[in-house]
Every structure is written in C-alpha cells, then in structure tokens.
Amino acid sequence: MGCTNRQAADTIRFISQLLEIRGEDPFRVRAFQRAAMAIEGLGEPVCSMAPEQVLAVPGIGPHTAAQIRELCAGEESSLLQDLQQSIPASVIALLELDQVGPKTVHRLWHELGISTIEDLEKAALAHQVSTLKGFGAKKEEELVKAIARHRRSTGRMTRVAAEAVLREVTALLVEGTYTIAGSYRRGRATIGDIDIVSTEAPAEVNSRLVSLADEVIDQGEKRTSIRVMGQRVDVRFCTPDQCGPMLLYLTGSKDFNIKLREIALSAGWRLNEYGVEERTTGAHRTAATEEEIFSMLGMDPVPPELREDRGEVEAAREHTLPTLVMADDLQGDLHVHSRWSDGSMTIAELATAGEERGYQYIICSDHSASLGIAHGLSAAEVRDQQHEIEMVNRTSSCQVLAGIEVDILSNGSLGLPDRTLQDLDLVVASIHSGFHQEEDQITRRIIGAIENEHVDIIGHPTGRVLGQRDPYAVDLHRVIEAAALHRTALEINASPFRLDMDDTAVREARDGGIVISLGSDAHARSELENMSYGLLMARRGWCRPADLLNTRDLSSVLEWAA
C-alpha cells in the first residue's frame, strides 16, 4: 500500500486548502474536503480497495478518486505537484499560523501581495491588513500574536510529530536493544530533541543512522547526533550493564537528576550516566536497570512521567508514591464525535469501535448547533440522534452514551436549552469562541456552565492548541474551586494537538478532589487512539485510577452523572 488512510486524508485535505488559496471553484474545494472526511471514516485501508469500491464511497468522486489512486500507487499526487508549483512555498507556510486558513491566505496573497510570514508581520504592524474588507485592528493584533506563537513553537514538536521521526529512526534499530528516553518518555505534551539509549555496537548503528540522516551533527562511539525530518535525534550508546544509569540520566528532567545526585552524594556515592562510584574507595558499580539505582538510593522506582522534581523524589524515599492509572483501568471514552456533526463515524461504528477497544461505554458528544462551523445539532436533531443511539445499544456490548458537547457562548449561556440537556446521559460544555475576552469574563462563563445542573464535564478547559493557540485567559484556581463545589468533572482532552488540561493543572484539580474526565476528542476511528496521550497527561498529573471518571463501570458513571 502506498499510504495509510490518515496520510491519504491529510493529502487530499491539503489539496483542498491549496485549491482555495489559488482561488479555485468552491464546489471543487468542498469536493476534496468531503473526500478527506470520507477516507477518515473508512473501516478498511483505502489502498486495499478496488477502484470501483473507492468510487462507491459516499463523498468520493471521479476527480478525487484519481488522486487517491496515485497516492495508493506510491506516487505523489499530480494535482498536488501542480498546486505546489503554482503557489510559493512561503505563501503555503502562512497556513501554519493560528487562525489563518486558506481563504485568509488567498486574500492576503492576492489583495495585499503578502507572500511570507515576515511580509504579513510588517503589513499587520503597519496597519495595512485592516484595509481589507472584513479585517480590522483586532484581526491585525491577533495575527501579530499568532506569528509570535509560531516562532516560539518551532523549537518543539507535538508527540505526533516526534512519533513520525521515531518511526523512521527505530526502523533501523534492532528491537529489544534500544529505549526511547528524554521528554518523550516522560510524557511531555511537546518534545524538543529526541533521546534514544542503544546497547547495539556503535559502528553497526552509525552506518544505518548516517544513511537516514538529513544532517550528521556528530558521530562517535558514545553518542551520535543526527537530524531527521528537521529534528535532532541523539543516540547514546552503552553496554547492557550500564543501561540503568544511562536511561535514568537521559529520562529525568534537569532538576530531577540534580536531586538524585545530591542524594547519592549524601550517601557517599557519585552518580552519573555510567553508574555509581564510591567516593572513598573509587569502586565503580553499574546497573542493568533503573530499579537497581533507585534501590541503591533507598527509593521506590519513580515512574518516568513523574520525574520533574515536583515532590516525587521525597515521596519515593518515603514510599508514598501514588499507584498511577494505567490503560487497562479505562472503561470508556468520554469525548467522541460522530457523522451527526463533524465526525466521520456513524453511531453503529462508534459502538463497534468501543467493542474493539474493550470499552463498556463510549460517549457520542457531537457539537451543539450554536457552533455553526462544526455542523452542530439542533434540539430536534439531538432527539433524533438519541433514538438512533437507543436502537444501536440494543445489540452492542459497548453502550453509546447520549451526550453533547454544548457550546459555552460568549455571553455565558449554553448553546442548547436545559430541556434538551436534561434528557442526555452526559453533557460536556466547552468554549469554542470569544477566546480574547478578559480573564474574569471567560472564567465566569466557565463557572456559569459548571453551575448548570445539567453540565457534567468541562471540555478542554483552557482552549489551547499546541504551537498554534495559547490558552485563553482563565483563572483555573476559581474554576477548580467551582468544579469541586458543584461536583463537575474537568476534562483532559487527549487530542495530541491539545492535551488540555496540562499536567500541572491536572495535579491541582486532582489534589482538589476534582473528578477528571478523559476524552479522545476523536472525529475519526483512528483518533480513538488519542486516549494514550491523555493517559500520559493524567499520569503526569499524579492521577490514580480512582481520580478518573473513565475507570468507573457504566452504571457508576450514569449514577455519578445523575
């Protein structure tokens, strides 16, 4: 197969964006958008389907099918090549900015001659952008902030981007001879450099790494550093009996490692990445595992996600570390979208996907009608959807919960009336607009939703999109206090592009007795895998199984919501 469904969908969607930038017919643009969604919703690889089967998929027409055939043959789309030749790469790069879509890029390029991010910054600062119809001073200010965020974010990757690099590198390593370390292993939401510990012979590995690298930064017997897909990868070599201290050193944060070295010094040892040395005799001890080093220091093993020097070292010495939640503890997913709004799965497909993952329940939490861009549901459509859910649940071992992701409007009201919300199993309330309001106003909007007796969960509480949109101004301390008072759950949105709340907020909520809800925010079947990212954030926030709503069985979840 030439590509996966995700890769095909991403390429087809990218084509739709370039068509819009070039000013093509809107009907043609929408045809490619529909085809991308159709591919994401397929239950089988598009590249394994016969051409007539692809054409039979609703949303895929002859023109889009032709591009899909090229991708499945391992070729680059001829249309994509044409578009990329006709549009400067620097113009396409404008899409990387938060709140800059293809329609905006088209207007900036064709009406103002803006072809680079630098051009846009100069034009915005000179108040030239506000001369365009529909653009104002506020839009100019937002663009300047978006450019600043883009520059700050270019040094770090999302976990998805890091995994793409890791797939390339680890394909060249022998299974069982390497471990990924660094901030990736700690479960950080964004990753800087990628660290790998290898016990293979350096000479054998280096020749493979060099063949892959875009750039060889350094090559040696102890460490080789390369750049792959524009990102730095450091591979450290050690013998199997040195793997414990090396992995410990390369995984922990700087402050965590300093704390461990201080403990070792107080016990008469020197600790480094190669082992432990007795200060008086100079005797050197190695360790094949991290657990051996922790034992030498009189500590319980600290899970990688906690190694930030936030109290975990003291807890490990006092044997009071929490037993962190694990994937097997999860009984369901509490934030999923269907075809009824902007998702690609039917209700029946939601149930089947939940069954495949061993879930007791999976919520259907489509957008409310107030969020027009997401094809949200009206009150009548919610009732119709509930009927379909009831029919599907008659034959499914995984129960689809009737829910909604209701919009918290800019004026503080909710996007659907209480009489509609009261009939649902679970209600998630989220902010999707009015991001630039003052902190007190946004905080009061969220607290108002918390105080509504029908709202069970606050979705993505800070609204951040990693590398694209900063959190909106919100007083999370007040939100957490209100959630505790009204027994409302706060969500860890597990999308790798959100991971909202972050680990420090999760820890504060958990310590405040708040129930944490974990939701994949899946819009396609493949995105149900997002739960693994959210689980890492929960573990970084010191969450135990009892801290998550998702670890409760179906009857307990419904009882809690009621």
C-alpha positions in Angstrom: 0.0 0.0 0.0 1.2 3.5 -0.9 -0.1 5.2 2.2 -2.4 4.9 5.2 -5.9 6.3 5.4 -4.6 9.2 7.6 -1.9 10.0 5.1 -4.3 9.9 2.2 -6.9 12.0 4.0 -4.2 14.6 5.1 -3.0 14.9 1.5 -6.5 15.3 0.0 -7.4 17.9 2.6 -4.1 19.7 1.9 -5.1 19.8 -1.8 -8.4 21.4 -0.9 -6.5 24.1 1.1 -4.2 24.8 -1.9 -7.1 24.9 -4.3 -8.8 27.5 -2.0 -5.6 29.6 -1.8 -5.3 29.6 -5.6 -9.0 30.7 -5.8 -10.5 27.7 -7.5 -14.2 26.9 -7.7 -15.7 26.5 -4.2 -17.5 23.4 -5.3 -14.2 21.8 -6.2 -12.7 22.8 -2.9 -15.6 21.2 -1.0 -15.4 18.0 -3.1 -11.9 17.4 -1.8 -12.9 18.3 1.8 -15.7 15.7 1.6 -13.3 13.1 0.2 -10.9 13.6 3.0 -13.6 13.1 5.6 -14.8 10.0 3.7 -11.4 8.5 3.8 -11.0 9.1 7.6 -14.3 7.3 8.1 -13.4 4.1 6.2 -13.2 0.9 8.2 -10.6 -0.6 5.9 -7.5 0.7 4.2 -8.4 2.8 1.1 -5.4 1.5 -0.7 -6.6 -2.1 -0.4 -9.9 -1.2 -2.1 -10.6 -1.8 -5.8 -11.1 1.4 -7.8 -14.8 0.8 -8.2 -15.1 0.4 -4.4 -13.4 3.7 -3.8 -15.8 5.4 -6.2 -18.7 3.9 -4.4 -17.8 5.6 -1.1 -20.1 8.5 -0.4 -18.2 11.7 -0.7 -15.6 10.4 -3.2 -16.0 11.4 -6.8 -14.0 10.7 -10.0 -11.6 13.5 -9.6 -10.7 12.8 -6.0 -10.6 9.1 -6.7 -8.0 9.7 -9.4 -5.8 11.5 -6.8 -6.3 8.7 -4.3 -5.2 6.1 -6.9 -2.0 7.9 -7.4 -1.3 8.1 -3.7 -2.1 4.4 -3.3 0.3 3.6 -6.1 3.1 5.2 -4.1 3.2 8.3 -6.3 2.9 11.9 -5.5 -0.5 13.4 -6.4 -0.1 15.1 -9.8 -2.6 17.8 -8.8 -0.7 18.4 -5.6 2.6 18.9 -7.6 0.8 21.3 -9.9 -0.6 23.3 -7.0 2.8 23.4 -5.2 4.5 24.7 -8.3 1.9 27.4 -8.8 1.9 28.7 -5.2 5.1 29.9 -3.5 6.1 27.7 -0.5 6.3 30.8 1.7 2.6 31.5 0.9 1.7 28.0 1.8 3.7 28.4 5.1 1.1 31.0 6.2 -1.2 28.2 6.9 1.0 27.3 9.9 -0.3 30.4 11.7 -3.1 30.1 14.2 -6.4 31.4 12.8 -5.1 31.7 9.3 -7.0 29.5 6.9 -6.7 29.1 3.1 -9.4 31.7 2.5 -7.4 34.3 4.5 -4.1 33.3 2.8 -5.8 33.8 -0.6 -6.9 37.3 0.3 -3.6 38.3 1.9 -1.7 37.0 -1.2 -3.9 38.3 -3.9 -5.1 41.5 -2.5 -2.0 42.7 -0.5 0.8 40.8 -2.2 1.8 39.1 1.1 3.9 36.0 0.3 5.8 35.4 3.6 5.3 35.4 7.3 7.7 38.3 7.5 5.6 40.2 4.9 2.5 39.6 7.0 4.1 40.8 10.2 5.2 44.1 8.5 1.8 44.6 7.0 0.0 44.0 10.2 2.3 46.3 12.2 1.8 49.0 9.5 -2.0 48.5 9.8 -2.2 47.5 6.1 -4.2 44.3 6.8 -7.1 46.3 8.3 -7.6 48.0 4.9 -9.0 44.7 3.7 -12.8 44.3 3.9 -13.7 42.2 6.9 -10.4 42.7 8.6 -9.9 45.2 11.5 -7.4 46.3 14.1 -8.3 43.3 16.3 -7.5 40.9 13.5 -4.2 42.6 12.9 -3.4 42.2 16.6 -4.3 38.5 16.5 -2.1 38.0 13.5 0.9 39.5 15.2 0.4 37.3 18.3 0.0 34.3 16.0 3.3 35.0 14.4 5.0 35.3 17.8 3.5 32.0 18.9 4.6 30.3 15.7 8.2 31.5 16.3 8.1 30.2 19.9 6.7 26.8 18.8 9.2 26.0 16.1 11.7 24.5 18.5 9.3 21.8 19.9 7.3 19.0 18.3 3.9 17.6 19.2 4.1 13.9 20.2 2.6 13.0 16.8 5.5 14.8 15.0 8.0 13.1 17.3 6.5 9.7 16.6 6.9 10.3 12.9 10.6 10.9 13.4 10.9 7.9 15.8 9.3 5.6 13.3 12.0 6.4 10.8 14.9 6.0 13.3 13.7 2.9 15.2 13.1 1.1 12.0 16.8 0.9 11.7 17.4 -0.4 15.2 17.2 -3.9 16.4 14.1 -4.5 18.6 15.0 -5.0 22.2 18.3 -3.1 22.0 17.0 0.4 22.5 14.8 2.5 24.7 13.4 6.0 24.0 14.3 8.4 26.8 14.1 12.2 27.3 11.0 14.3 27.4 9.2 11.8 25.1 9.5 9.1 27.7 8.3 11.4 30.5 5.1 12.0 28.5 5.6 15.7 27.9 3.0 17.3 25.6 5.7 18.7 23.3 9.1 17.3 22.6 12.5 19.0 22.0 15.3 16.8 20.9 14.7 13.0 20.8 16.9 10.8 23.0 17.5 7.1 22.5 19.6 4.7 24.5 21.1 1.8 22.4 23.0 -1.2 23.5 24.0 -2.2 19.9 27.6 -1.8 18.8 28.0 1.8 17.7 29.8 1.0 14.4 26.8 -1.1 13.3 24.2 1.5 14.2 26.1 4.6 13.0 26.2 3.4 9.4 22.4 3.0 9.4 21.8 6.3 11.1 24.0 8.2 8.6 22.2 6.7 5.7 18.9 8.1 7.1 20.1 11.5 8.3 19.3 14.8 6.7 22.4 16.0 8.6 25.0 14.3 10.7 25.8 16.6 13.6 28.2 14.3 15.5 29.2 10.7 15.2 31.1 8.7 17.7 31.4 5.6 19.9 29.5 7.1 22.8 27.0 9.3 21.0 25.7 10.0 17.5 23.6 13.0 16.8 21.7 13.4 13.5 18.9 15.5 12.1 15.9 13.6 10.7 12.8 15.4 9.2 14.4 18.6 10.5 14.5 17.3 14.1 17.6 16.4 16.2 18.0 12.8 17.4 20.7 11.9 19.9 21.5 8.2 20.2 23.6 7.3 23.3 25.5 4.0 23.3 26.2 1.9 26.4 26.7 -1.7 27.4 23.7 -3.7 28.8 25.1 -3.5 32.3 25.2 0.4 32.0 21.7 0.7 30.7 20.1 1.6 34.1 22.1 4.7 35.0 22.2 5.9 31.3 18.4 5.6 30.9 17.8 7.2 34.3 20.1 10.1 33.4 18.6 10.7 29.9 15.0 10.4 31.1 14.8 12.7 34.1 14.5 16.5 34.0 17.5 18.5 34.9 16.1 19.3 38.4 15.2 15.6 39.0 18.7 14.5 38.1 20.3 17.1 40.3 18.2 15.9 43.2 19.2 12.3 42.7 22.9 13.2 42.5 22.5 15.1 45.8 21.0 12.0 47.4 23.9 9.9 46.1 26.5 12.3 47.4 24.9 12.3 50.9 25.2 8.5 50.9 28.9 8.7 49.9 28.5 8.0 46.2 28.9 9.8 42.9 26.1 9.2 40.4 26.5 9.7 36.7 25.1 8.3 33.4 27.6 5.3 33.6 26.9 4.1 37.1 27.7 4.8 40.8 31.1 5.4 42.2 32.0 5.1 45.9 33.7 8.4 46.9 36.1 6.8 49.4 37.3 3.7 47.5 36.6 4.7 43.9 34.9 1.4 43.4 32.5 1.6 40.4 29.1 -0.1 40.2 27.0 -0.4 37.2 23.3 -1.4 36.9 21.3 -3.0 34.1 18.1 -1.4 35.2 16.9 1.8 36.7 15.3 -0.1 39.6 18.7 -1.1 40.8 19.8 2.6 41.0 16.6 3.6 42.9 17.2 0.7 45.3 20.8 1.8 46.0 19.4 5.3 46.8 16.8 3.8 49.2 13.9 4.9 46.9 10.9 3.3 45.3 11.1 3.4 41.5 9.8 6.7 40.2 7.6 6.3 37.1 9.1 8.2 34.1 6.1 10.6 33.9 6.8 12.0 37.4 10.5 12.7 37.0 10.2 16.5 37.2 11.2 17.3 40.8 7.7 18.1 41.9 7.7 16.1 45.1 8.1 12.7 43.6 11.7 12.2 44.9 10.6 12.8 48.5 7.5 10.5 48.0 9.8 7.8 46.6 12.0 8.0 49.7 9.0 7.9 52.0 7.4 5.1 50.0 4.3 7.2 49.4 4.2 7.4 45.6 0.7 7.0 44.1 -0.2 4.0 42.1 -0.8 5.7 38.7 -3.7 5.0 36.4 -3.0 2.6 33.6 -4.6 1.8 30.2 -6.2 -1.3 31.5 -8.1 0.7 34.1 -10.1 2.7 31.4 -13.7 1.5 30.9 -14.7 4.1 28.2 -14.1 7.2 26.2 -15.9 10.4 27.3 -15.5 12.7 24.3 -16.2 11.4 20.7 -17.8 12.9 17.6 -20.0 11.2 15.0 -21.2 12.0 11.5 -24.1 13.8 13.0 -21.8 16.8 13.4 -18.2 17.0 12.2 -17.0 13.4 12.8 -16.7 10.6 10.3 -18.2 7.6 12.3 -21.8 6.5 12.4 -23.4 5.7 15.7 -23.1 2.0 14.9 -19.4 2.5 14.1 -18.9 4.2 17.4 -20.3 1.2 19.2 -18.2 -1.2 17.2 -15.0 0.8 17.8 -15.8 0.8 21.6 -16.3 -3.0 21.5 -13.0 -3.5 19.7 -11.2 -1.5 22.5 -13.0 -3.5 25.2 -14.9 -0.4 26.5 -18.1 -0.7 28.4 -19.2 2.7 27.0 -18.3 5.4 24.6 -20.0 8.8 24.6 -21.4 10.4 21.4 -20.7 14.1 22.2 -21.4 16.0 19.0 -21.3 19.8 18.8 -24.3 21.9 19.5 -26.0 23.9 16.8 -24.5 27.1 18.1 -21.1 26.1 16.8 -22.0 26.6 13.1 -18.7 25.7 11.6 -19.0 22.2 13.1 -22.4 21.4 11.7 -23.8 21.3 15.2 -27.0 19.6 16.3 -30.3 21.4 17.0 -32.6 20.3 19.8 -34.7 18.3 17.3 -31.6 16.6 15.9 -30.4 15.7 19.4 -33.7 13.9 19.9 -33.4 12.1 16.6 -29.8 11.0 17.4 -31.0 9.7 20.8 -33.4 7.4 19.0 -30.6 6.1 16.8 -28.4 5.5 19.8 -31.2 3.6 21.6 -31.5 1.3 18.5 -27.7 0.7 18.3 -27.4 0.0 22.0 -29.9 -2.9 21.8 -27.3 -5.1 20.1 -24.0 -3.7 21.3 -21.9 -4.8 24.2 -20.4 -1.3 24.3 -23.1 1.2 25.2 -23.1 4.5 23.3 -23.9 7.3 25.8 -26.2 10.0 24.5 -24.3 13.2 25.0 -23.4 16.6 23.6 -20.5 19.0 23.5 -22.6 22.1 24.1 -21.1 25.4 23.4 -20.5 27.9 26.2 -21.4 31.1 24.3 -19.7 34.4 24.6 -22.5 35.8 26.7 -22.2 32.9 29.2 -25.3 31.0 28.1 -25.3 27.5 26.7 -25.9 26.5 23.0 -28.9 24.3 23.8 -31.8 24.7 26.2 -32.0 22.9 29.6 -35.0 20.9 28.5 -32.7 19.3 25.8 -29.7 18.8 28.1 -31.7 17.2 30.9 -32.6 14.2 28.7 -29.0 13.3 27.9 -26.7 10.8 29.7 -23.7 13.2 29.9 -23.2 16.8 28.9 -19.8 18.2 28.0 -19.6 22.0 27.9 -16.8 23.8 26.1 -15.7 27.2 24.9 -15.2 27.5 21.1 -15.5 31.2 20.6 -14.7 34.5 22.3 -11.2 33.5 23.1 -9.9 37.1 23.5 -12.3 38.1 26.3 -10.9 39.3 29.6 -9.9 36.7 32.2 -12.7 37.4 34.5 -15.3 37.2 31.7 -14.0 33.8 30.4 -13.7 32.5 34.0 -17.3 33.5 34.8 -18.5 31.8 31.5 -17.0 28.5 32.6 -18.2 28.8 36.1 -21.7 29.6 34.9 -21.6 26.3 32.9 -20.3 24.4 36.0 -23.3 25.8 38.0 -25.8 24.5 35.4 -27.2 21.3 36.9 -27.2 19.5 33.6 -23.5 20.1 32.8 -21.3 17.1 33.9 -17.9 17.9 32.3 -16.0 21.0 31.2 -14.2 20.2 27.9 -10.6 21.4 27.1 -10.7 23.9 30.0 -8.0 26.3 28.7 -8.7 26.2 24.9 -5.0 25.7 24.0 -3.9 24.3 20.7 -0.2 23.3 20.9 2.0 25.6 18.9 -1.0 27.3 17.3 -3.1 28.9 20.0 -2.2 29.9 23.5 -4.6 29.2 26.4 -7.2 31.8 26.7 -7.1 34.0 29.9 -8.8 31.9 32.6 -8.4 31.7 36.3 -8.2 27.9 36.7 -8.0 28.2 40.5 -11.5 29.6 40.5 -12.7 27.1 38.0 -11.3 24.2 40.1 -13.0 25.6 43.3 -16.3 25.9 41.5 -16.0 22.4 40.0 -15.3 20.9 43.4 -18.3 22.7 44.9 -20.7 21.5 42.2 -19.1 18.1 41.6 -18.4 18.8 37.9 -15.6 16.9 36.1 -12.8 18.7 34.3 -11.5 17.1 31.1 -8.1 16.1 29.9 -8.7 16.5 26.2 -6.5 13.7 24.8 -6.0 15.1 21.3 -2.2 15.3 20.9 -2.7 18.8 19.5 -4.5 20.0 22.7 -3.6 17.9 25.8 -5.7 20.3 27.7 -5.6 20.4 30.8 -1.8 20.3 31.2 -0.1 18.2 33.9 0.2 21.0 36.5 -3.5 21.8 36.2 -4.4 18.1 36.4 -2.3 17.8 39.6 -4.1 20.8 41.1 -7.5 19.5 40.2 -6.7 16.0 41.4 -5.4 17.4 44.7 -8.6 19.5 45.0 -10.7 16.3 44.8 -12.0 17.0 41.3 -13.1 14.1 39.1 -11.0 14.0 35.9 -12.6 13.1 32.7 -10.5 11.7 29.8 -11.8 12.1 26.2 -10.1 11.3 22.9 -12.0 14.1 21.1 -12.0 11.7 18.2 -13.5 12.8 14.9 -12.4 9.6 13.1 -11.9 6.0 14.2 -8.1 6.2 14.2 -8.2 9.2 16.7 -9.7 6.9 19.4 -6.0 6.0 19.9 -5.6 9.6 21.3 -6.6 8.1 24.7 -2.9 7.0 25.2 -1.8 10.7 25.0 -4.4 11.7 27.6 -3.4 8.9 29.8 0.2 10.1 29.9 -1.1 13.6 30.9 -3.2 12.0 33.7 -0.1 10.1 35.0 2.0 13.2 34.8 -0.7 14.8 37.0 -0.3 12.0 39.6 -3.7 10.6 38.8 -4.7 7.3 40.4 -7.4 5.1 38.9 -10.0 6.5 41.4 -9.2 10.0 40.1 -10.6 9.4 36.6 -14.3 9.1 35.7 -13.3 6.7 32.9 -12.2 4.0 35.3 -15.8 3.6 36.6 -18.1 1.0 35.1 -21.2 2.0 33.1 -23.7 2.0 36.0 -21.3 4.0 38.2 -20.8 6.7 35.5 -24.5 7.0 34.9 -25.1 7.2 38.7 -22.5 9.8 39.1 -24.0 11.9 36.3 -27.5 11.6 37.7 
